[in-house]
Amino acid sequence: PVATSWECDALDITAALSEDGRFLTIGVVNPTAEAVTLRPALASGKLSGAATRWTVAHEDETARNLPGEARKIDIVETSGLDAMSLAVPPMSANVIRIRIQR
């Protein structure tokens, strides 16, 4: 785990470095109805400028997948995001991976 700090009490955020120290992975849950922007920074090293985000979200907070029915919720991968300003969608669970330059 990596020490984290943020200004939005509603978010649940955790972070970890890969074993080789080349990637920062951030897990963030946004239970609010508003998108939030993260601005990650490192005490040592520099973020690469590009990030990949995997998101589970739906605008209907009661949406769910049921056996035998078409899927309503899936994991959506978004690549090429600006690592210095990461949008976190409302009512979502996210995993974000950012390369670290040393």
C-alpha positions in Angstrom: 0.0 0.0 0.0 0.9 3.6 -0.6 0.0 6.5 1.7 -2.9 8.5 0.2 -4.6 11.8 1.0 -7.5 13.5 -0.6 -10.0 16.3 0.0 -13.3 14.5 -0.7 -14.5 12.5 2.3 -17.1 10.6 0.3 -14.5 8.8 -1.8 -12.9 5.5 -0.8 -9.4 5.5 -2.2 -6.4 3.1 -1.9 -3.2 2.9 -3.8 -0.3 0.5 -4.3 3.0 0.3 -6.3 3.8 -2.7 -8.4 6.5 -5.0 -7.1 9.0 -3.5 -9.6 7.9 0.1 -8.8 7.0 0.8 -12.5 3.2 1.2 -12.0 0.9 3.0 -9.5 -2.5 1.4 -9.1 -5.3 3.4 -7.6 -8.6 1.9 -6.5 -11.4 4.4 -6.0 -15.1 4.1 -5.2 -17.2 7.2 -5.9 -20.7 6.7 -4.2 -21.8 10.2 -5.0 -24.0 11.4 -7.8 -21.2 13.8 -9.0 -18.1 13.0 -11.0 -14.8 13.8 -9.2 -11.4 14.6 -10.5 -8.3 13.0 -9.0 -4.9 14.7 -9.3 -2.4 12.0 -8.3 1.1 13.0 -7.4 4.2 11.0 -6.1 6.7 12.0 -3.5 9.4 10.5 -5.8 9.2 9.6 -9.4 6.9 11.1 -12.1 3.7 9.8 -13.6 3.9 9.0 -17.3 1.1 11.2 -18.4 -1.1 8.3 -19.6 -3.4 6.1 -17.5 -5.8 3.2 -18.0 -9.1 3.1 -16.0 -11.4 0.1 -15.5 -14.8 1.2 -14.4 -18.0 -0.5 -13.1 -20.8 2.0 -13.1 -24.4 2.6 -14.1 -26.6 5.7 -14.0 -29.3 3.7 -12.2 -28.1 2.9 -8.7 -30.4 -0.2 -8.6 -29.1 -1.7 -11.9 -27.8 -5.2 -11.7 -27.1 -8.2 -13.9 -29.5 -11.1 -13.6 -29.0 -14.6 -15.0 -30.8 -15.1 -18.3 -31.1 -11.4 -19.0 -29.0 -9.1 -21.1 -26.1 -7.5 -19.2 -26.8 -4.1 -17.8 -23.4 -3.5 -16.1 -20.0 -4.4 -17.4 -16.4 -3.4 -16.8 -15.4 -0.6 -19.2 -11.7 0.0 -20.0 -10.6 3.5 -21.0 -7.0 4.0 -22.1 -4.9 7.1 -22.8 -6.3 9.2 -19.9 -4.4 12.2 -18.5 -2.7 10.8 -15.4 -2.5 14.2 -13.9 -6.3 14.8 -14.0 -8.4 11.7 -13.8 -12.2 11.9 -13.9 -14.0 9.4 -11.6 -17.5 8.9 -12.8 -20.5 9.1 -10.3 -21.7 6.0 -8.6 -18.7 3.9 -9.7 -15.9 1.6 -8.7 -12.6 2.1 -10.5 -9.1 0.7 -10.8 -6.6 3.1 -12.4 -3.1 2.1 -13.5 -0.4 4.7 -14.2 3.2 4.1 -15.4 5.9 5.7 -13.3 8.9 7.3 -14.9 12.1 7.1 -12.8 
